[in-house]
Amino acid sequence: MAIFFCPTLYGQIDSSYIKPFDDDFSARTYILRKIAGFEKETKENGAGLNYKINAPVGIGVGVAWRSYSLSFSQRFSFLRDHAKGKTNSLYFDYNGFKRKYIYSISLQRHRGFYDSKRDLDGKYTLYPDMLLVMLGGNIQWVFNYKKFSYKASFNQNERQLKSAGSFQLGAVINYSRLTTDTTVIFNKPNESLKNLQFGITGGYAYTLVLGSRWFLTGSTDLGLNIGNNYPNEFFHKKLELYPTIISRAATGYNMRTWSFGFSMHYKKIFFLFDNENKMSMDEFNLQINVIKRFSWGNKFVNKSLQKTQDTLNKFGL
């Protein structure tokens, strides 16, 4: 279950490239899907161990006024594939799309994984006590924000009128902890791997506008972090280098009062990276949106919301 409130400040834009919709209010419904897990690769055997969580599909609803939104989502356990076991998850994922920058915050705790490779009987091997904790976030500054809009692609609360792109530069920090009671991952049961890292990212984003209604957006950031597997003695142990990949994609169709869209957010974070072994977390967040926009002629509501926005603008919110 998740509840979000997202205020966003409109900055100066090129109106020949970016334009808000005519109606201030909108309602949306959406479907969420999370695919996450980790992979272990060894120099001797190559890639071969891949463990995933069994997260059910979620359904959400939301309302918005201009670029301010409130949404609620709920995942339903009966939509889970029971052959893949049960994952007890506690997580908060949020992606914020501002005018000049975008960011994401992730707080995750997953207990219960399954091996993505079936055994000879066609069944999955389950690891109900395997635990993965991931805490982190990243931010990317968008240089060409006057002509390129992330909001138009991922929030669909405005329109990208012409194709445009932007270089971006960012920073990232991640903490990981993996614990398991099996010797498949580690040499001893109940052994843990902890990792803390931070670094920089750089990449490019582009939106291709097709006609007056369709759009296709893609962005990729590659990063290089420094860190180690000794968070409690971080500055007293040797620091290692870790690569990071952050990608986003979206496509959608906009009508005057209706919008339909699909978006994807992908992250790959290495928390062990040396000459002998590599371990990484892969995460996909998928979302399908249906949005209906409308006008509300209540002068008191519009005036009150405008005053609230003016107050928040003074604080840069």
Steps between C-alpha positions, in 0.01 A plus 500: 500500500628847417379859529684782325468878495713662233533879474690630199612852409462612140804683376561699186448287188496537122128492423567387144637172645304453825139590574265416790158349431195726492328334797651546847351190666559133421426154637699189424502127553810289454643149525840438666742212452834454677761249380807488723774265608873447506752305297828337594769448238831323560814496290496120504134436412389829344146628548268232630342591834200728470255554786179703482226624728139397444320835511129517409349751260375826648211727405488870576290815464595867516377856458692811396469874463749632247832346610390421857384143551380254763497127431434171676591144397445153642656165407284187521649169615246289305665628180828340606637191317490252791740258327775759560449507876421797718700820538437719802584850381510840659602770258457861398587598142454854382601682181476879496506694174586866550566756231877522538570162660354157569557271795408163645492366856492128576460326837457125459496188715420164334496160675432197283650432156479234232759372253394619154625172349260211547625159613459177303143460629406843370476650849670803646749469786381727780706689759245632753762634744719683248496871589598802289496856632563793262505868598597774261421779265621692200455839341564621144519862389333565162692761301254566215197534727347787301437272199502147645241383755507185711159599634345470154619141468465354850231711669318601179383824661635704206588441135830476315415675171830443317769235525778601739770354723735594779829400654484437874742465788425344835600345829405171665533331840409139590514270800443124459480205739451140390446215749422136423484168685628301201854428385402559137598867524759498777733233634327505839131518592365816667784702350434861399636731235480875564592776259504880501584705192449841344605668177401691189294424190473650155273437206253624245121508463293551186132521408388424145165662421300313238224711349289702741417225751763227526836525678788266581759582770822329606781592739811322626752602764825315565672546833819416682490470878758453773431288805571173675345211692586645840247779571593515869866554411444678172801733505734244660465237226601497136252676273382320186339618175144397409311569173135607505231519231179705525253499209150630438262459209146612426251510219153648486207640310344837588153620403338825610353359823638144506854359520634145493855410590753231588822566692799299624777576750803267512797493738803273516716537811810289568568430869791261439741558213847347487709271281340182634136582579233746395162551665241752388141601568271547200168678534220580254202716595226495236185714492198537271296822532156615390437871565183708468526881513214736580416856605343580836313830500496538880660843546566447873693175438702651214581812701603299807726272297658799327578661837653173621717479189614861538600431862691184409674683215644746750678211670606340172263205543 
